[in-house]
Amino acid sequence: MEWVNALVQGLLLGGLYALLACGLSLVFGVMRTVNIAHGDLAVFAAFLGLVVVERTGLHPAVSIVAVVPVMAAAGYALQRGLLGPALARGEIAPLLVTFGLAVVLQNVLQELFSADTQSLDSGGFATASLRLTDQLAVGWLPLVTFAVGVGAVAAVQLVLSRTRLGRAMRATSDDPEAAGLMGIDNRHVYGIATAIALATVGLAGVFLGMRTQFSPTLGPLVLIFAFEAVIIGGLGSLWGTLAGGIVLGVAQTIGAQVQPAYGVLAGHLVFLVVLGLRPQGLFPRTVTT
Amino acid sequence: MSHAAVRRSARSPWPGLAAACAVVAALAYLPYAVSRGTQGELTNLFALVVLATMWNLLAGYGGMVSIGQQAYIGVGAYGLVYLANTGGVSPFLALPVAALACGVVALAVSYLVFRLAGGYFAIATWVVAEVLRLITTQIDAVGAGSGTSLRLAAFGDLTPGFRIAYVYWLGLGLAVLTVAGTYLLMRSRLGLGLTAIRDNAVAAGSVGVPVVRARRLVFVVAAVGCGLAGGLIACNTLRVQPDSVFSVNYTALMVFMVIIGGMGTIEGPIVGAVAFYLIQDRLQALDLWYLVILGVAAIAFTLLLPHGLWGLAGRFRLFPVGYRLALPAPAEPAPAAEPATSAPPQQRVTP
């Protein structure tokens, strides 16, 4: 039964990973580049939530209404101010700039908030659970996080496939020059795409903070988990990213069930096996983005 | 009727080499003149030169951004300590063995991470480094999570003064070896192919450059170099600890030194390493803000001064590896003068 429990917990954890990963997937899909500061931005969002909670005394879940818009605005500014100019300098420059940004964010957070672990206390909600059988219960918080993860993936997918904005993003992704000739302002489209990505990162950061303890040095691990979810699921497929997140989450909880120290390692190994045997991912491009 | 000719981008490498030899000779004499502490610091500088040169080889010439080079620093350092402590091998012998082990690991790893490109390749190398770190924390023979010390007995009956001097000379030798090796590699046919790959991998492949093979070779060479640096660091600090030798901060430092010094030149990483060495003490007084300053500097250099500090030297090269197209004497001045004044050659041809 504890194995079934580990499986269910892993599945729910996968929702959080999908939530963390969908911004990474979106940015790659539209701009063909990877934001290495992605994980540190999620941790930054968690700290933003912490500040909001401490200042206002609101429930962490409510802090989302402040964190998400701030992150979205920061995303647009970041794209227009830093990443856009870097993209114009070739393939390597955006990686170097976002890597620099990651190091800056991590160490600024550490100077401001110390290296201590923090958490967003969501009160009784964190411990409340839904009893499925005598021996199996799922927490409401993991369940809600999972639902938010699925919702975020669905929302981003809908924006990409059904809206005028999404069409502009896909066009820019396919051929920036041709899209420009059709009257699309690529820089603005890139800005909006990064804003949406960081909005999901803001959401993910707050849920990360509620679900686990976090510290300024958690960013790299968050980036790696998000990345593993994307690759396991398959590039270019948001629903694949959700599946990848679930596979990663299950691998980690099953690994931790064997031996607590093996949880993260098991996730990495599943990723490496997928990369070795099925580099296109488990569910490549099931939906065109 | 004369034809255009392809020439080296500088008239002769000999003045630069002579200057480099003079500097190396002076550095080789230093253990007779400076304190042990200074030798230790300079040994660290040599490790930084090796690391920066290797990262430049990867990114500046191979076009591969790796943020997982700490994997090989760790394997090199741990390999050396393991061989010396349990096998009783002299660290000076254990070093090349550990570095070769890094090459073997990198060769295997390349078959996995080469399936990804760009930023995803970068993060995949990081995952590999994390996996190696996590595995190391589980190995009791090397002290698991808390690490272990290099037994001084492994150095035989060297007195501390000689031990520190020998490690210093080892570091100097490694720095010379990696810089000279990179220089020779880049002057070879393969080096020209790498330059083409960095500028445009698809185009390079279409004119017959073996893109994947060249990149794999660079990946393995860079791993061996980082392994040597890791072993050197272990000899210098006499201690290995997973969270320290497998720390991504090493790679951050490599990236920042190369960006600030100047990517895609032999001299740039050396300039970056020396610049970092010179301001190190002042920076470390600032605690973690020093990483913030380095990060901001790296972003600023990437966007505003992409050729780094060495780029300020213009087309001057101590170690010329590029080529230049020399056009025949102009019959009509106007069209022939154009190539000389248009885009500076180092952006196109000279790495």
Chai-1 contact restraints between the chains, C-beta under 6 A:
chainA,res_idxA,chainB,res_idxB,connection_type,confidence,min_distance_angstrom,max_distance_angstrom,comment,restraint_id
A,V34,B,G119,contact,1.0,0.0,6.0,A-B,restraint_1
A,V34,B,Y120,contact,1.0,0.0,6.0,A-B,restraint_2
A,P85,B,L303,contact,1.0,0.0,6.0,A-B,restraint_3
A,E91,B,G118,contact,1.0,0.0,6.0,A-B,restraint_4
A,I92,B,V65,contact,1.0,0.0,6.0,A-B,restraint_5
A,A93,B,T302,contact,1.0,0.0,6.0,A-B,restraint_6
A,L95,B,V65,contact,1.0,0.0,6.0,A-B,restraint_7
A,L95,B,G119,contact,1.0,0.0,6.0,A-B,restraint_8
A,L95,B,A122,contact,1.0,0.0,6.0,A-B,restraint_9
A,L96,B,T302,contact,1.0,0.0,6.0,A-B,restraint_10
A,V97,B,I299,contact,1.0,0.0,6.0,A-B,restraint_11
A,V97,B,T302,contact,1.0,0.0,6.0,A-B,restraint_12
A,G100,B,G295,contact,1.0,0.0,6.0,A-B,restraint_13
A,G100,B,A298,contact,1.0,0.0,6.0,A-B,restraint_14
A,G100,B,I299,contact,1.0,0.0,6.0,A-B,restraint_15
A,V103,B,A252,contact,1.0,0.0,6.0,A-B,restraint_16
A,V103,B,L291,contact,1.0,0.0,6.0,A-B,restraint_17
A,V103,B,G295,contact,1.0,0.0,6.0,A-B,restraint_18
A,V104,B,V292,contact,1.0,0.0,6.0,A-B,restraint_19
A,V104,B,G295,contact,1.0,0.0,6.0,A-B,restraint_20
A,V104,B,V296,contact,1.0,0.0,6.0,A-B,restraint_21
A,N107,B,L288,contact,1.0,0.0,6.0,A-B,restraint_22
A,N107,B,L291,contact,1.0,0.0,6.0,A-B,restraint_23
A,N107,B,V292,contact,1.0,0.0,6.0,A-B,restraint_24
A,V108,B,V292,contact,1.0,0.0,6.0,A-B,restraint_25
A,Q110,B,L288,contact,1.0,0.0,6.0,A-B,restraint_26
A,E111,B,L288,contact,1.0,0.0,6.0,A-B,restraint_27
A,I224,B,V127,contact,1.0,0.0,6.0,A-B,restraint_28
A,F227,B,I123,contact,1.0,0.0,6.0,A-B,restraint_29
A,L265,B,L134,contact,1.0,0.0,6.0,A-B,restraint_30
A,H268,B,V127,contact,1.0,0.0,6.0,A-B,restraint_31
A,H268,B,V131,contact,1.0,0.0,6.0,A-B,restraint_32
A,L275,B,L112,contact,1.0,0.0,6.0,A-B,restraint_33
A,L275,B,R115,contact,1.0,0.0,6.0,A-B,restraint_34
A,G276,B,L112,contact,1.0,0.0,6.0,A-B,restraint_35
A,P279,B,R115,contact,1.0,0.0,6.0,A-B,restraint_36
